[in-house]
Amino acid sequence: MRVYVDESAKPVIAEIHERRNYLVRPPLANLDVIVLVNSTAEPKVNRFILDKLIAIADSKNITPAVVFTKIDLETAGELPEIYKSIGISVCAVDNITGDGAEEVRALISGKTAAFIGNSGVGKSSLLNAIYPELSLDTAHISRKLGRGRHTTRQVELYKKDGGYIADTPGFSTVDTERYVRIPKEELSYAFREFREFLGECQFANCAHIKEKGCAVRAAAQSGKIARSRYESYLRMFEEASKINDWDNRYGN
């Protein structure tokens, strides 16, 4: 949270301001930007997890940005265009030359930004490319597991470029289940490209799954909404339905 410190005499906290937003895991608040780091090589991009994290950011009114690392090993294919087309800033960084790192730096300058991504995607390497003076530890990918070791053990906050940068521990796929629960009734609003079609469905309570006259489903079928994004929505809706049923059963 943000506080006002009165330093006129002995420094004391004089005011505590309300948080603009927060994440439970990793424990962060008052973020302007979430930089979602993905590697094009090992470990490969998990589209569902990326879409899930973008939905979480949008549901919290935090600007998501997507960075693809290791493009010296493999390209990101169609993915940059999918996310650029829905208004998300996308950068690609060469891990050998560092090309693209300055573009990321420009995105986060003067802001409070968190770097989030799966273990081994190169968050620490990316931060080292942007701010060499940090000299953060990095680790190699395990060939057996296809992922990296957690070189960042806890959230580390650095004051840079007039803002704050948070390096966070890498996560596994299972960890995302503990990030944020978006109620199924609100989920469609967390997919930004759905919004222009939401008022066009035949039924006001349309879940955009298999209902007759669903404008969102029609947009996905026609290519106006990327198929991979719509499939991520379906998976998240199914997850949210199970969580809501469990919560209702136990009165949570």
N, C-alpha and C positions, 0 to 999 in steps of 0.2 A: 504494500500500500504506500501511497505518497503521504509524507508528513511535512509540516512546517516546523523548523527548528529555530527557536528564539536564542540568538547568541549574544544578546545585549549584556547579559551578565554571565551566569553559569549556563552553558548550553542545555536547553530542555526542549522536549517536544511540546509545542504549543497547540498545534492543530493536527488532526488526523483526517485526511480527505478520503471520500468514498472511492473504492476501486472502480475503474471504468470497465474492466473485464478481468477474468482470471482463468487459469487452468489448474486443475487439481494435480495432474501428472503430465509433464513436469510442473512443479509448483512455481507458477509465474503469474504476475498480475500487471495490469496497465501496459499491455503490449500494443504497439502500433503495427508491427509486421511479424508474421511467422514465415521464416524462410524454410521451405520444405526441401530438404536435400535428398537427391536420388542419384544413384550411380547407374550408368548405362551398361557397365560390365558387372562383375560379381561384387555385391549381390544385385541381381537384376531388379528393375523397377517393378514394384507391386502396384498395379493400377488401382486396385480396390483400396489399399491402405492410403495411397495418395489422395484419392477422391474422398475418403473418409476424413482425412485430416483437413482438406480444403473445406469440407462441409462444417467441420467443427469450428474452424477459423471464421467462416462466414456467419455461423450461428452466434458467435461471440463478438461480432463486429470488429474482428481483427483482420487486417489486410493480408491475404496469403500471397506468397511469391514462390515460384518453383525454380529450383536450380538443378541442372543435370551435370554431374561430375563424370570424370573418366572418359570424356569424349575422345581422348587420344586413343582409347582402346576400341570404342564402339560408338556409333551415332545414336541419338535418341529417337530416330525414325519420325513417325507421325505425331509423337506426343507433344512436342513444343507447339505445333499448330493447333492441336485440340484445346490446349489451355490458353493460348493467346486469343483464340476465337471467342472465349467467354470472358475476356477482359482481365486475365491474370498475367502479371509480369513474369516472363520466363527468361532465364539466363543459362548458358552452357559454358562450362569451365574445363579447360584442358589441364589435367593434373601434372603434366610434364612442363609445359611452358608457362602455366598460370594465366593464359589468355582467357578473358571473360571475368576474371576476378574483380577488375575495376568496375565492371558493370554492376556486379553485386554490391560493391561498396557504395556506389551511387544510389542504389535502391534503399539502403539502410541509413545513409548519412543523416544525422540529426534525429534519429528515431530510436525507440526502444524496440529491439528486434531479437527474436529467439531463433536459433538454428536448431531444427528438429529433423530427425531422420533415423532410419534403421541402422543397426550396428554395422560398421564397415563401409558406409557410403562415402565417407571422407569429409565429415563435418570439420574435424580438427585440421585436416590438410587444407580445406577451403579457407578456414579462418587464418591459417598461417600464410596463405597466399595473399590474403587481403591485408593482414596485419603481421608481417614477419617478426616483429618484436615480441609477439606472444609466445612463440616457440613451443606450441602445444605438442604433447606426446601424440604419436600416431602408431598404428599397428597394422600388420599384414592380415589379409583375409585367410581364414582357415579353409584349406581345400576340402577337408572332410565335411565341415558344417556349411560352407558357402557363405559365411558371414564373418564379421570382424569381432575382435575383443572389445570390451567397453573400456576405451582409454580415458573417457570422461566419466568419473564416478558420481558426480553430483553437479547441480547447476552452478556454473561459474559465470559471474557478471563482470563485464569489462566496460570501462568508460572510454568511448571512442567516438571521434568525429561529431562531437556535440550531442551524443546520445549514449545508449547503453546496449551492449551486445551480450546475449546469453548463449553460452555453449551448454548443451544439455546431454545427458547420457543417452547412448543409442538404445533403441527399444527392439523388442521382438514383435511379431505379428500379434501375439496374445496380449501384449501390453496395451494395445490400442483400445481394447475392450474396457479399460479402466480410465480412459481419458475423459470423455463427456458423453452423457446419454442424451441424445436428441429425441424427444418424443415423436412417435410416428406421425402424429397430426401436424407437426411442425417441420418434418423432414424435407418436404418438397420445397420449402422456402430456403433451405440451406443449399439447394442446388440452383445457383444463380440463373442458369440458362432456362430453367423451368418457368421462371416467373412470368414471362410474357405470354405463356400459354395457360396459366392457371385459371383465368377467368373465362376460358373458352370451352371447358369441359361440359358435357351434357348434364352432369350431376354435380351439385355444389359440394358434396362430401366425397368427391372422387379421390381414390387413393392412388390412381395412375398405375394400377397393376394390370387389371383385365376388364375394367369397366367399359361398357358400350359408350361410344362418343367421347373417349378420352383424348384431349388435344395434345397432352404431353406424350402419350404413347404413339400417337400419329406422327408427332414431330421426330421421335426417335426412329420410327420406321422410315421416314422420308429423308433422314440424314440431317435434319435441322438441329437435332441433339445427337451428340456422338454416342454411338451404340455402347461403348465401354462405360461412359458416364451413366447412361440409363441402367445398365446392368449393375453398376455399383449401387445405384439408388435402390434397386430391387433387393439386393443383399442387405443393405442397411435397414430397409423397411422390415424385412423378415427378422433381423436381429432385434430391432426396436419392438416389434410385436411380441416377441418372446419375453423380453425384459419387462415390458408393460404388464403382461399377463402375470409374471412372477411377482412384480411389485404389488399389483392389485390383490393377489392372493394373500399376501402377507401385510397388506395395509400400509406399504411404504410409499 
